[in-house]
Amino acid sequence: MSYLQGAGNKVITAVGPNWKLYAAIAAAVLLVIITLTGSWYLWKPKAKVPEVAAPAQKQRDGSVVLEKAPDRKALPAMVLPPKTTLERTASVTVQPVKGPDAAGKCPPIKVDLALVRNKDTTRRIVASSPDGEVIAGIDVPVEDAIPPPKDKLWAAGAAYSTNQKYGGWVDRDIGPFRLGVQVNQASDTKGGVEGWARAGIRF
């Protein structure tokens, strides 16, 4: 904004571009773009780990790590609960240790199953039975394994106040605590910068 002296000592005000406002808008747009880009880079879905075929493994306690045979088109042998997603199917064949009783009835056979996760995030099913010997089984993954997300312990960003002061901050999570530092343009008329220490609890 500028002032011009006109005839009759009248002051004529000429309104020019408000560059500070334009700079603030540009900084806000740039901050949004950087935040969205950084969020996509840090939180984009990771590639799945393919499930591959693997042979059965007999263990010392008599349990069996079932043979794994991935099949993307496998169908379950039972009706699934509503609003669920099939991840894998499994079947086990057990040779009972006891024969029919006096009435000719076979005793019930209990089969214990355990789903374990490998270091590469793929999974295997282990089967055992106190009432017999596991002689066969099949583990059929329908979907590839999804790696668990890694904990993000660091955070960084920019700050902007209503009095057109800029700043930046860095935070670090340590257990249940969040610690950080922030540096801003000083709010006094002398300029310069001022620093802040940040501490809090995550919940």
C-alpha positions as CSV (number, residue, x, y, z in Angstrom):
1,M,0.0,0.0,0.0
2,S,1.4,3.4,-0.9
3,Y,0.3,7.0,-0.4
4,L,0.4,9.8,-3.0
5,Q,0.2,13.5,-2.4
6,G,-2.4,15.0,-4.8
7,A,-3.8,18.5,-5.5
8,G,-5.3,20.4,-2.6
9,N,-3.1,18.5,-0.2
10,K,-5.4,15.5,-0.4
11,V,-3.9,12.1,0.3
12,I,-4.7,9.5,-2.3
13,T,-4.3,5.9,-1.3
14,A,-3.1,3.4,-3.9
15,V,-3.8,-0.2,-3.0
16,G,-1.1,-2.7,-4.3
17,P,-0.7,-6.4,-4.0
18,N,-0.7,-7.8,-0.5
19,W,2.5,-9.9,-0.8
20,K,2.5,-11.1,2.8
21,L,-1.0,-12.6,2.3
22,Y,0.1,-14.3,-0.9
23,A,3.2,-15.6,0.7
24,A,1.2,-17.0,3.7
25,I,-1.2,-18.8,1.3
26,A,1.6,-20.2,-0.7
27,A,3.3,-21.5,2.4
28,A,0.1,-23.1,3.6
29,V,-0.4,-24.8,0.3
30,L,3.2,-26.0,0.2
31,L,2.9,-27.3,3.8
32,V,-0.2,-29.3,2.8
33,I,1.5,-30.8,-0.2
34,I,4.6,-31.8,1.8
35,T,2.5,-33.3,4.5
36,L,0.4,-35.4,2.1
37,T,3.5,-36.5,0.2
38,G,5.3,-37.5,3.3
39,S,2.3,-39.3,4.7
40,W,1.9,-41.3,1.5
41,Y,5.6,-42.2,1.4
42,L,5.6,-43.3,5.1
43,W,2.2,-45.1,5.3
44,K,1.7,-46.5,1.8
45,P,0.8,-50.2,1.8
46,K,3.7,-52.6,1.7
47,A,4.0,-55.4,-0.9
48,K,2.5,-58.7,0.3
49,V,4.8,-61.6,1.0
50,P,3.8,-64.5,-1.3
51,E,2.8,-67.8,0.4
52,V,4.7,-70.7,-1.3
53,A,4.3,-74.5,-1.1
54,A,6.1,-76.3,1.7
55,P,6.3,-80.0,2.8
56,A,4.9,-81.4,6.0
57,Q,7.3,-81.7,9.0
58,K,7.0,-84.3,11.8
59,Q,8.1,-82.9,15.2
60,R,9.6,-84.6,18.2
61,D,6.3,-84.4,20.2
62,G,4.4,-86.2,17.5
63,S,2.8,-83.0,16.2
64,V,2.9,-82.2,12.5
65,V,3.6,-78.9,10.7
66,L,1.0,-79.4,7.9
67,E,1.9,-79.4,4.3
68,K,1.3,-76.0,2.8
69,A,-0.3,-75.8,-0.7
70,P,-1.5,-72.2,-1.5
71,D,-4.6,-72.0,-3.7
72,R,-6.1,-68.5,-4.4
73,K,-9.4,-70.2,-5.5
74,A,-9.8,-72.5,-2.5
75,L,-13.3,-72.8,-1.0
76,P,-14.1,-73.6,2.6
77,A,-15.7,-76.9,3.6
78,M,-18.1,-75.0,5.8
79,V,-20.4,-72.0,5.9
80,L,-18.4,-68.9,7.0
81,P,-19.7,-66.4,9.6
82,P,-21.2,-63.3,8.0
83,K,-18.9,-60.4,7.2
84,T,-15.7,-62.4,7.4
85,T,-12.9,-63.0,4.9
86,L,-11.4,-66.4,4.2
87,E,-7.6,-66.4,4.7
88,R,-6.8,-70.1,4.6
89,T,-8.4,-73.5,5.0
90,A,-7.0,-76.6,6.7
91,S,-7.8,-80.3,7.1
92,V,-6.3,-83.0,9.3
93,T,-6.5,-86.8,9.2
94,V,-5.9,-88.6,12.5
95,Q,-5.3,-92.3,13.2
96,P,-7.0,-93.0,16.5
97,V,-5.0,-94.9,19.2
98,K,-8.1,-96.5,20.6
99,G,-10.5,-98.8,18.8
100,P,-14.3,-99.1,19.1
101,D,-15.7,-99.8,22.5
102,A,-17.9,-102.7,23.5
103,A,-20.9,-101.0,21.8
104,G,-18.9,-100.7,18.6
105,K,-18.6,-96.9,18.9
106,C,-15.4,-95.1,18.2
107,P,-14.3,-92.6,20.9
108,P,-14.2,-88.9,19.9
109,I,-10.9,-87.6,18.6
110,K,-9.6,-84.1,19.6
111,V,-7.4,-82.3,17.2
112,D,-5.4,-79.2,18.4
113,L,-4.4,-76.6,15.8
114,A,-1.9,-73.8,16.1
115,L,-1.3,-71.0,13.6
116,V,2.3,-69.7,13.8
117,R,3.9,-66.8,12.0
118,N,7.4,-67.0,10.5
119,K,9.9,-64.2,10.4
120,D,8.9,-63.3,6.8
121,T,5.3,-62.9,8.1
122,T,4.1,-66.1,6.3
123,R,2.2,-68.6,8.4
124,R,2.1,-72.3,9.1
125,I,-0.4,-74.6,10.9
126,V,0.7,-77.1,13.4
127,A,-1.6,-80.0,14.3
128,S,-1.5,-82.6,17.1
129,S,-4.0,-84.9,18.8
130,P,-4.0,-86.5,22.3
131,D,-6.3,-89.3,21.0
132,G,-4.3,-90.4,18.0
133,E,-1.5,-89.8,15.5
134,V,-1.7,-87.1,12.9
135,I,-0.9,-88.9,9.6
136,A,-1.9,-86.3,7.1
137,G,-3.0,-82.7,6.8
138,I,-3.1,-79.8,4.4
139,D,-2.8,-76.1,4.9
140,V,-4.2,-74.0,2.1
141,P,-3.4,-70.2,2.2
142,V,-5.9,-68.3,0.1
143,E,-4.2,-64.9,0.5
144,D,-0.6,-63.8,0.6
145,A,0.8,-62.7,3.9
146,I,0.6,-59.0,4.8
147,P,3.7,-57.7,6.7
148,P,2.8,-55.9,9.9
149,P,3.6,-52.1,9.8
150,K,6.7,-51.0,11.5
151,D,6.4,-48.5,14.4
152,K,7.0,-44.9,13.3
153,L,8.9,-43.3,16.2
154,W,9.9,-40.0,14.6
155,A,7.7,-37.1,13.4
156,A,8.6,-33.7,11.9
157,G,6.7,-30.8,10.6
158,A,6.4,-27.1,10.1
159,A,4.5,-24.6,12.2
160,Y,2.8,-21.3,11.2
161,S,1.2,-18.8,13.6
162,T,-1.6,-16.2,13.0
163,N,1.0,-13.4,13.3
164,Q,2.9,-14.8,10.3
165,K,5.7,-16.4,12.2
166,Y,7.2,-19.7,10.9
167,G,8.8,-22.6,12.7
168,G,9.6,-26.3,12.7
169,W,9.5,-29.2,15.1
170,V,10.8,-32.7,15.6
171,D,9.3,-35.3,17.9
172,R,10.5,-38.8,19.1
173,D,8.4,-41.5,20.8
174,I,10.2,-43.3,23.6
175,G,7.9,-45.9,25.2
176,P,4.7,-44.1,26.4
177,F,6.4,-40.7,26.2
178,R,6.7,-38.2,23.3
179,L,9.6,-35.8,23.4
180,G,10.5,-33.0,20.9
181,V,11.9,-29.6,20.2
182,Q,10.5,-26.7,18.3
183,V,12.1,-23.6,16.8
184,N,10.1,-20.6,15.9
185,Q,10.7,-17.1,14.7
186,A,10.7,-14.9,17.7
187,S,7.4,-13.0,18.4
188,D,9.1,-9.8,19.6
189,T,10.0,-6.9,17.3
190,K,13.8,-7.7,17.5
191,G,13.4,-10.8,15.3
192,G,15.6,-13.8,15.8
193,V,14.4,-17.3,16.9
194,E,13.1,-18.9,20.0
195,G,13.2,-22.6,21.0
196,W,10.7,-24.8,22.8
197,A,11.1,-28.2,24.5
198,R,8.1,-30.5,24.1
199,A,7.2,-33.4,26.4
200,G,4.0,-35.5,26.6
201,I,2.4,-38.9,27.0
202,R,0.9,-40.9,24.1
203,F,-2.6,-42.2,24.6
